[in-house]
């Protein structure tokens, strides 16, 4: 599970994003949009 504040890579644009919410599908800010990512890139 991802911890809040950890860095993930967006599967859509490849930018590094910060996980802002803990859970199975953490919400991350990517390209200015809050998106859900289930897999760690």
Buried (B, 14 or more C-beta within 10 A) or exposed (E): EBEEEBEBBBEEEEEEBEBEEEEEEBBBBBEEEEBEBEEEE
